[in-house]
Amino acid sequence: MAGDGEAPLLERKPRVYFDGCPGCAVERRKAENSGVPYWQFFHIWIIILVSCLPISLLFPFIYFMIRDLHIAKRVEDIGFYAGFVGASYMLGRALTSTCWGIVADRIGRKPVIIIGIVATLVFNTLFGLSLHYWMAIATRFLLGSLNGLLGPIRAYAVEICRTEHQAIGLSLVSTSWAIGLIIGPAIGGYLAQPTEKYPNVFPVNSIFGRFPYFLPCLCVSLLCLIILISCTWLPETLHKHKQETKDDQTKESVKQHSSSTTKRVLFKNWPLMSSIILFCLTSYDDMAYTEIFSLWAESDKKYGGLSFTSEDVGQVLAITGASILLYQTFIYPQIVKVLGPVNASRVAAILSMVLLFTYPHMTHLSGLWLSIVVNIASVLKNNLVVTIVTCSFILQNNSVPQDQRATANGLATTLMSFFKAFAPAGAGIVFSWAQKRQHASFFPGDQMVFFLLDIVVLVEFIWTLKPFLAVPEQFSPS
């Protein structure tokens, strides 16, 4: 403890800012301005949104796109081929996310973010112009492998603000991602096949008649172009110090910024790894459910579906997206305050299992009642998933020091992407198989599909229990 007349440690060793270092410029701004960086947070929110939209954009129309590509010999095989289109993006992202994280730590967050937006703009546009199945697979794979901004943007959300505002930044990441997974299908549902839905605006002999799934992709790509231009004003947060130092005080500052190399290996950090596994399991559940919901809703009632159009599915998911925004803003913080992230995850998993058992029985409804029940179920299911995802994200980011968060986020993105790569393919195969057993005695048709989804959620619930999930100290019961 400092003696009488002795200056406190922080006063004796004030923080040193290096001229020409973008990271130090951000740190100086944060020190001078204690307010919430609303503009930077909004920019992060939009970037995550446009990077997420292409992932879910195709769900409402993939069933019809595979049909029009004439790759499936039978109607029952459409789900099989559709699953691989969804999986190709996640496979590409899984193979490159860690590499993009390393690049972001070497050259900065901003270049990786810009490259990711450019890749989204180019390959999302080409996907909408696909006339062959192989082209759809290839463009989705390249879109996933060249868009590596998800890990760096999570680190960026923490680095751009003061410590007391980091919770807001992390919440924005989760909220924007969840809303993007819903708004994307809404865009795809309303704008796919425009010559059939809006013949007075889009004539059959136009480019949108030849490429019926180009319009939703074009709209997302134009949004990417606007965001790409706005990234000109995006500040870099990575510290780029010169190696030369002038005095011991400067050496101490450099040592503080480079201390991450002395931290323990992330794979040996079980609180981190266990929360990442929970995140991966929930992401698998989310991706598989989204794939199955669209296929199930659009398939004919004689195959156990709802006979919805792509516009119907888009409308359901748009309503769900609005509910997620309200839930994350007003309800979720209160739930976590009362239950904590672990108990909130457990309750959400239990309720999700109960809800999934009701889905097969919706096929007996029709008209307005069917619309109301499907919308309520979709709102509840997606908000329960968002609850677990956000809770696992909070646990993950509190399991490592701040200077390891970028690496941890890159690792989480890689592992999560592998899970999400298998989810659409697995869901498509299971859905196609289930449609062929409509008259089986044990869980026929769609009942088997939702039963298997329940098994996945059950594994999520089990993982929230000890000894599987190791909770950081600040969330441990006293």
C-alpha positions as CSV (number, residue, x, y, z in Angstrom):
1,M,0.0,0.0,0.0
2,A,1.3,3.5,-0.9
3,G,2.8,5.4,2.0
4,D,1.9,9.0,3.1
5,G,2.7,11.4,0.4
6,E,3.3,8.7,-2.2
7,A,1.4,8.9,-5.4
8,P,-0.8,5.9,-6.3
9,L,0.6,3.4,-8.8
10,L,-1.7,4.6,-11.6
11,E,-0.6,8.2,-11.1
12,R,3.1,7.2,-11.0
13,K,2.7,5.2,-14.2
14,P,0.1,6.9,-16.4
15,R,-0.8,5.1,-19.6
16,V,1.4,5.8,-22.6
17,Y,-0.1,6.5,-26.0
18,F,2.0,6.0,-29.0
19,D,1.8,8.4,-31.9
20,G,0.6,6.8,-35.1
21,C,-0.9,3.7,-33.3
22,P,-4.6,3.3,-34.2
23,G,-5.2,1.3,-31.1
24,C,-3.8,4.0,-28.9
25,A,-5.9,6.6,-30.7
26,V,-9.0,4.6,-29.7
27,E,-7.8,4.1,-26.1
28,R,-7.2,7.9,-25.9
29,R,-10.7,8.6,-27.2
30,K,-12.2,6.2,-24.6
31,A,-10.2,7.8,-21.8
32,E,-11.5,11.3,-22.8
33,N,-15.1,10.3,-23.5
34,S,-16.9,8.2,-20.9
35,G,-20.1,8.0,-22.9
36,V,-21.5,5.1,-24.8
37,P,-20.1,5.0,-28.4
38,Y,-23.6,4.8,-30.0
39,W,-22.4,5.4,-33.6
40,Q,-19.7,2.7,-33.4
41,F,-22.1,0.3,-31.8
42,F,-24.7,1.0,-34.6
43,H,-21.9,0.4,-37.2
44,I,-21.0,-2.9,-35.6
45,W,-24.7,-3.9,-35.5
46,I,-25.1,-3.2,-39.2
47,I,-21.9,-5.0,-40.2
48,I,-23.0,-8.2,-38.3
49,L,-26.4,-7.9,-39.8
50,V,-25.2,-7.8,-43.5
51,S,-22.7,-10.6,-42.8
52,C,-25.5,-12.8,-41.4
53,L,-28.2,-12.1,-44.0
54,P,-26.7,-14.3,-46.7
55,I,-26.7,-17.3,-44.3
56,S,-30.4,-17.3,-43.8
57,L,-31.5,-15.6,-47.0
58,L,-32.0,-18.8,-48.9
59,F,-34.1,-20.7,-46.4
60,P,-37.6,-19.7,-47.7
61,F,-36.8,-20.4,-51.3
62,I,-34.1,-23.1,-51.2
63,Y,-36.9,-25.8,-51.6
64,F,-38.1,-24.1,-54.8
65,M,-34.6,-23.3,-56.0
66,I,-33.5,-27.0,-55.8
67,R,-36.7,-28.0,-57.6
68,D,-36.0,-25.5,-60.4
69,L,-32.3,-26.7,-60.7
70,H,-33.7,-30.2,-61.5
71,I,-31.0,-31.9,-59.5
72,A,-33.6,-33.9,-57.4
73,K,-35.1,-36.8,-59.2
74,R,-38.1,-37.0,-56.8
75,V,-39.9,-34.5,-54.6
76,E,-38.8,-36.4,-51.5
77,D,-35.1,-35.8,-52.5
78,I,-35.3,-32.0,-52.5
79,G,-34.5,-31.8,-48.8
80,F,-31.4,-33.9,-49.3
81,Y,-29.8,-31.6,-51.9
82,A,-31.0,-28.5,-50.1
83,G,-29.1,-29.5,-47.0
84,F,-25.7,-29.5,-48.8
85,V,-26.3,-26.0,-50.1
86,G,-26.7,-24.7,-46.6
87,A,-23.8,-26.8,-45.3
88,S,-21.3,-25.5,-47.9
89,Y,-21.3,-22.0,-46.4
90,M,-20.6,-23.3,-42.9
91,L,-17.9,-25.7,-44.1
92,G,-16.1,-22.9,-45.8
93,R,-16.3,-20.7,-42.8
94,A,-15.2,-23.5,-40.5
95,L,-12.0,-24.1,-42.5
96,T,-10.9,-20.5,-42.6
97,S,-12.2,-18.7,-39.4
98,T,-9.1,-19.4,-37.3
99,C,-6.9,-18.2,-40.2
100,W,-8.9,-15.0,-40.5
101,G,-8.5,-14.5,-36.7
102,I,-4.7,-14.8,-37.0
103,V,-4.8,-12.3,-39.9
104,A,-6.9,-9.9,-37.8
105,D,-4.3,-10.1,-35.0
106,R,-1.5,-9.4,-37.4
107,I,-2.7,-6.6,-39.8
108,G,-5.8,-5.3,-37.9
109,R,-9.6,-5.8,-37.5
110,K,-10.6,-3.3,-40.2
111,P,-9.0,-5.0,-43.2
112,V,-10.5,-8.4,-42.4
113,I,-13.9,-6.7,-41.9
114,I,-13.7,-5.0,-45.3
115,I,-12.5,-8.2,-47.1
116,G,-15.5,-10.1,-45.5
117,I,-18.0,-7.5,-46.7
118,V,-16.5,-7.5,-50.3
119,A,-16.7,-11.3,-50.4
120,T,-20.3,-11.2,-49.2
121,L,-21.1,-8.6,-51.9
122,V,-19.5,-10.6,-54.8
123,F,-20.4,-14.2,-54.0
124,N,-23.9,-13.5,-52.6
125,T,-24.7,-11.9,-55.9
126,L,-23.3,-14.8,-57.9
127,F,-25.4,-17.2,-55.8
128,G,-28.5,-15.5,-57.0
129,L,-27.4,-16.0,-60.6
130,S,-26.9,-19.7,-60.2
131,L,-28.4,-21.8,-62.9
132,H,-26.7,-25.1,-61.9
133,Y,-26.4,-26.9,-58.6
134,W,-22.6,-27.0,-58.6
135,M,-22.6,-23.2,-59.0
136,A,-24.9,-22.7,-56.0
137,I,-22.6,-25.0,-53.9
138,A,-19.4,-23.3,-55.0
139,T,-20.6,-19.7,-54.5
140,R,-21.9,-20.6,-51.0
141,F,-18.6,-22.3,-50.1
142,L,-16.5,-19.3,-51.3
143,L,-18.9,-16.9,-49.5
144,G,-18.3,-18.7,-46.2
145,S,-14.5,-19.2,-46.6
146,L,-13.7,-15.6,-47.6
147,N,-16.0,-14.0,-45.0
148,G,-14.0,-14.2,-41.8
149,L,-15.2,-11.1,-40.0
150,L,-17.4,-12.8,-37.4
151,G,-14.6,-13.5,-34.9
152,P,-12.8,-10.1,-35.3
153,I,-16.0,-8.1,-35.1
154,R,-16.8,-9.7,-31.7
155,A,-13.3,-8.6,-30.4
156,Y,-13.9,-5.2,-32.1
157,A,-17.1,-4.8,-30.2
158,V,-15.2,-5.1,-26.9
159,E,-12.2,-3.0,-27.9
160,I,-14.2,0.0,-29.3
161,C,-15.8,0.8,-25.9
162,R,-14.9,1.3,-22.3
163,T,-15.1,-1.6,-19.9
164,E,-18.4,-0.5,-18.4
165,H,-20.0,-0.6,-21.8
166,Q,-18.7,-4.0,-23.0
167,A,-21.9,-5.8,-21.9
168,I,-23.9,-3.6,-24.3
169,G,-21.4,-4.3,-27.1
170,L,-21.6,-8.1,-26.6
171,S,-25.4,-7.9,-26.4
172,L,-25.5,-6.0,-29.7
173,V,-23.5,-8.8,-31.4
174,S,-25.9,-11.5,-30.2
175,T,-29.0,-9.4,-31.0
176,S,-27.9,-8.4,-34.5
177,W,-26.9,-12.0,-35.3
178,A,-30.2,-13.4,-34.1
179,I,-32.2,-10.7,-36.0
180,G,-30.2,-11.3,-39.1
181,L,-31.1,-15.0,-39.1
182,I,-34.7,-13.9,-39.1
183,I,-34.7,-10.8,-41.4
184,G,-32.8,-12.8,-44.0
185,P,-35.6,-15.3,-44.6
186,A,-38.1,-12.5,-44.6
187,I,-36.2,-10.8,-47.5
188,G,-35.8,-14.2,-49.3
189,G,-39.5,-15.0,-48.8
190,Y,-41.0,-11.8,-50.1
191,L,-38.6,-11.1,-52.9
192,A,-37.9,-14.6,-54.4
193,Q,-39.7,-15.5,-57.6
194,P,-40.9,-11.9,-58.1
195,T,-42.3,-12.5,-61.6
196,E,-44.9,-14.8,-60.0
197,K,-45.7,-12.6,-57.0
198,Y,-45.5,-9.2,-58.6
199,P,-46.0,-9.7,-62.4
200,N,-46.9,-6.0,-62.9
201,V,-43.6,-4.8,-61.6
202,F,-41.3,-7.7,-62.8
203,P,-42.3,-9.0,-66.2
204,V,-41.5,-12.6,-67.1
205,N,-39.0,-11.6,-69.8
206,S,-36.9,-9.6,-67.4
207,I,-33.7,-10.7,-65.7
208,F,-35.7,-11.6,-62.7
209,G,-37.7,-14.1,-64.8
210,R,-34.6,-15.9,-65.9
211,F,-33.0,-15.7,-62.4
212,P,-36.0,-16.0,-60.0
213,Y,-33.9,-15.9,-56.9
214,F,-31.6,-13.0,-57.9
215,L,-33.7,-10.1,-56.5
216,P,-33.3,-11.0,-52.7
217,C,-29.6,-11.6,-53.2
218,L,-29.2,-8.3,-55.1
219,C,-30.9,-6.3,-52.3
220,V,-28.6,-7.8,-49.7
221,S,-25.6,-7.1,-51.9
222,L,-26.6,-3.5,-52.4
223,L,-26.8,-3.1,-48.6
224,C,-23.3,-4.6,-48.4
225,L,-22.1,-2.0,-50.9
226,I,-23.4,0.8,-48.7
227,I,-21.8,-0.7,-45.6
228,L,-18.5,-1.2,-47.4
229,I,-18.4,2.5,-48.3
230,S,-19.2,3.4,-44.6
231,C,-16.3,1.3,-43.4
232,T,-14.0,4.1,-44.7
233,W,-14.7,5.8,-41.4
234,L,-14.3,2.7,-39.3
235,P,-11.5,3.2,-36.7
236,E,-8.9,0.4,-36.3
237,T,-8.5,-0.9,-32.7
238,L,-5.4,-3.1,-33.0
239,H,-2.3,-1.7,-31.3
240,K,0.7,-1.2,-33.7
241,H,3.6,-0.1,-31.6
242,K,7.1,0.5,-32.8
243,Q,9.7,-1.9,-31.3
244,E,11.9,0.9,-30.1
245,T,11.3,2.2,-26.6
246,K,12.7,5.4,-25.0
247,D,12.5,4.6,-21.3
248,D,11.4,2.1,-18.7
249,Q,7.9,3.5,-18.6
250,T,7.4,2.9,-22.3
251,K,8.8,-0.6,-22.0
252,E,6.3,-1.3,-19.2
253,S,3.4,-0.1,-21.5
254,V,4.6,-2.3,-24.3
255,K,4.8,-5.3,-21.9
256,Q,1.2,-4.7,-20.8
257,H,0.0,-4.7,-24.5
258,S,1.9,-7.9,-25.3
259,S,1.1,-9.9,-22.2
260,S,-1.4,-12.1,-24.1
261,T,1.5,-14.4,-25.2
262,T,2.0,-15.5,-21.6
263,K,-1.6,-16.5,-21.0
264,R,-2.5,-20.1,-20.6
265,V,-3.5,-22.1,-23.7
266,L,-7.1,-21.7,-24.5
267,F,-7.8,-25.4,-24.9
268,K,-6.8,-25.9,-21.3
269,N,-9.3,-23.2,-20.1
270,W,-12.2,-25.5,-19.4
271,P,-14.7,-22.7,-18.4
272,L,-14.1,-21.3,-21.9
273,M,-14.2,-24.6,-23.8
274,S,-17.3,-25.8,-22.0
275,S,-19.2,-22.6,-22.8
276,I,-18.0,-22.8,-26.4
277,I,-19.4,-26.4,-26.6
278,L,-22.7,-25.2,-25.3
279,F,-22.6,-22.4,-27.9
280,C,-21.9,-25.0,-30.6
281,L,-24.7,-27.4,-29.5
282,T,-27.2,-24.5,-29.5
283,S,-26.0,-23.2,-32.9
284,Y,-26.4,-26.8,-34.3
285,D,-30.0,-26.8,-32.9
286,D,-30.7,-23.4,-34.3
287,M,-29.4,-24.1,-37.8
288,A,-31.1,-27.5,-38.0
289,Y,-34.4,-26.1,-36.8
290,T,-34.3,-23.2,-39.3
291,E,-33.6,-25.6,-42.2
292,I,-36.3,-28.1,-41.1
293,F,-38.9,-25.4,-40.3
294,S,-38.7,-23.9,-43.9
295,L,-38.7,-27.3,-45.6
296,W,-41.5,-28.6,-43.4
297,A,-43.7,-25.5,-43.7
298,E,-43.3,-25.5,-47.5
299,S,-43.8,-29.2,-48.2
300,D,-47.2,-30.5,-49.1
301,K,-49.6,-31.6,-46.4
302,K,-49.7,-35.1,-47.8
303,Y,-46.0,-35.3,-46.8
304,G,-46.7,-34.0,-43.3
305,G,-46.0,-30.3,-44.1
306,L,-48.1,-27.1,-44.0
307,S,-48.2,-26.3,-47.7
308,F,-46.9,-22.7,-47.0
309,T,-45.5,-20.5,-49.8
310,S,-42.1,-18.8,-49.5
311,E,-43.9,-15.6,-48.7
312,D,-45.8,-17.3,-45.8
313,V,-42.5,-18.5,-44.3
314,G,-40.9,-15.1,-44.8
315,Q,-43.8,-13.4,-43.0
316,V,-43.6,-15.8,-40.0
317,L,-39.9,-15.2,-39.7
318,A,-40.2,-11.5,-40.0
319,I,-42.7,-11.4,-37.1
320,T,-40.2,-13.6,-35.2
321,G,-37.4,-11.2,-35.9
322,A,-39.3,-8.3,-34.5
323,S,-40.1,-10.3,-31.4
324,I,-36.4,-11.1,-30.9
325,L,-35.5,-7.4,-30.9
326,L,-38.1,-6.6,-28.2
327,Y,-37.2,-9.7,-26.2
328,Q,-33.5,-9.0,-26.2
329,T,-34.0,-5.4,-25.3
330,F,-36.6,-5.6,-22.6
331,I,-37.2,-9.1,-21.3
332,Y,-33.9,-11.1,-21.6
333,P,-31.8,-8.7,-19.3
334,Q,-34.4,-9.1,-16.6
335,I,-34.4,-12.9,-16.9
336,V,-30.6,-13.1,-16.7
337,K,-30.6,-10.7,-13.7
338,V,-33.0,-13.0,-11.8
339,L,-31.8,-16.4,-12.9
340,G,-28.2,-15.9,-14.1
341,P,-26.9,-17.2,-17.5
342,V,-26.7,-20.8,-16.4
343,N,-30.2,-21.2,-14.9
344,A,-31.7,-19.2,-17.8
345,S,-30.1,-21.6,-20.3
346,R,-31.6,-24.6,-18.4
347,V,-35.1,-23.2,-18.3
348,A,-34.9,-22.2,-22.0
349,A,-33.8,-25.8,-23.0
350,I,-36.6,-27.4,-21.0
351,L,-39.3,-25.1,-22.5
352,S,-37.8,-25.7,-26.0
353,M,-38.1,-29.5,-25.7
354,V,-41.8,-29.1,-24.6
355,L,-42.5,-26.8,-27.5
356,L,-41.0,-29.0,-30.2
357,F,-43.4,-31.8,-29.3
358,T,-46.3,-29.6,-30.4
359,Y,-45.1,-29.0,-34.0
360,P,-46.3,-32.2,-35.6
361,H,-49.9,-31.5,-34.3
362,M,-50.0,-28.2,-36.2
363,T,-50.7,-30.0,-39.4
364,H,-54.3,-30.6,-38.2
365,L,-55.0,-26.9,-38.2
366,S,-55.9,-24.6,-41.1
367,G,-56.6,-21.0,-41.9
368,L,-56.2,-18.3,-39.3
369,W,-55.7,-20.7,-36.4
370,L,-52.7,-22.3,-38.2
371,S,-51.2,-18.9,-38.9
372,I,-51.6,-17.8,-35.3
373,V,-50.2,-21.0,-33.8
374,V,-47.2,-21.2,-36.1
375,N,-46.3,-17.6,-35.4
376,I,-46.5,-18.1,-31.7
377,A,-44.4,-21.3,-31.8
378,S,-41.8,-19.6,-34.1
379,V,-41.5,-16.6,-31.7
380,L,-41.1,-18.8,-28.6
381,K,-38.7,-21.3,-30.2
382,N,-36.3,-18.6,-31.6
383,N,-36.3,-16.6,-28.5
384,L,-35.5,-19.7,-26.4
385,V,-32.6,-20.4,-28.7
386,V,-31.4,-16.8,-28.5
387,T,-31.5,-17.0,-24.7
388,I,-29.1,-19.9,-24.6
389,V,-26.8,-18.5,-27.3
390,T,-26.5,-15.1,-25.5
391,C,-25.9,-16.8,-22.1
392,S,-23.2,-19.0,-23.5
393,F,-21.7,-16.0,-25.2
394,I,-21.6,-14.1,-21.9
395,L,-20.0,-17.1,-20.2
396,Q,-17.4,-17.5,-23.0
397,N,-16.3,-13.8,-22.9
398,N,-16.0,-13.8,-19.1
399,S,-13.8,-17.0,-19.1
400,V,-10.8,-15.2,-20.6
401,P,-9.0,-11.9,-20.1
402,Q,-9.7,-9.2,-22.5
403,D,-6.5,-9.6,-24.4
404,Q,-7.4,-13.2,-25.3
405,R,-11.0,-12.5,-26.4
406,A,-10.2,-12.2,-30.1
407,T,-8.5,-15.5,-30.2
408,A,-11.3,-17.1,-28.1
409,N,-13.9,-15.7,-30.5
410,G,-12.0,-17.0,-33.5
411,L,-11.8,-20.5,-31.9
412,A,-15.5,-20.4,-31.1
413,T,-16.4,-19.4,-34.6
414,T,-14.4,-22.2,-36.1
415,L,-15.9,-24.9,-33.9
416,M,-19.4,-23.4,-34.2
417,S,-19.1,-23.3,-38.0
418,F,-18.2,-27.0,-38.1
419,F,-21.4,-27.8,-36.1
420,K,-23.5,-25.5,-38.4
421,A,-21.9,-27.1,-41.5
422,F,-23.3,-30.5,-40.4
423,A,-26.7,-29.1,-39.3
424,P,-28.3,-28.3,-42.7
425,A,-27.0,-31.4,-44.4
426,G,-28.1,-33.6,-41.5
427,A,-31.4,-31.8,-41.3
428,G,-32.0,-32.2,-45.0
429,I,-31.2,-35.9,-45.0
430,V,-33.4,-36.6,-42.0
431,F,-36.2,-34.5,-43.4
432,S,-36.0,-36.3,-46.8
433,W,-35.9,-39.7,-45.0
434,A,-38.8,-38.8,-42.7
435,Q,-41.0,-37.8,-45.7
436,K,-40.7,-41.4,-47.0
437,R,-42.0,-42.9,-43.8
438,Q,-45.3,-41.1,-43.4
439,H,-47.1,-44.3,-42.4
440,A,-44.5,-45.8,-40.0
441,S,-45.8,-47.0,-36.7
442,F,-43.0,-45.3,-34.6
443,F,-42.9,-41.5,-34.9
444,P,-44.1,-41.3,-38.5
445,G,-42.9,-38.6,-40.8
446,D,-42.6,-35.1,-39.3
447,Q,-42.9,-36.6,-35.8
448,M,-39.6,-38.2,-36.2
449,V,-38.0,-35.0,-37.4
450,F,-39.0,-33.0,-34.4
451,F,-38.3,-35.9,-32.0
452,L,-34.7,-35.9,-33.2
453,L,-34.5,-32.1,-32.7
454,D,-35.7,-32.7,-29.2
455,I,-32.8,-35.1,-28.6
456,V,-30.4,-32.3,-29.6
457,V,-32.0,-29.9,-27.2
458,L,-31.9,-32.5,-24.5
459,V,-28.1,-32.7,-25.0
460,E,-27.9,-28.9,-24.6
461,F,-29.8,-29.2,-21.3
462,I,-27.5,-31.9,-20.0
463,W,-24.4,-29.8,-20.9
464,T,-25.6,-27.0,-18.7
465,L,-25.3,-29.3,-15.7
466,K,-22.2,-30.1,-13.7
467,P,-19.5,-31.3,-14.4
468,F,-19.9,-30.5,-18.1
469,L,-20.3,-26.7,-17.8
470,A,-17.6,-25.0,-15.8
471,V,-18.9,-21.6,-14.7
472,P,-16.6,-18.5,-14.4
473,E,-16.0,-17.3,-10.8
474,Q,-18.3,-14.3,-11.1
475,F,-21.2,-16.5,-11.9
476,S,-20.5,-19.2,-9.3
477,P,-23.0,-19.4,-6.5
478,S,-21.6,-17.9,-3.3
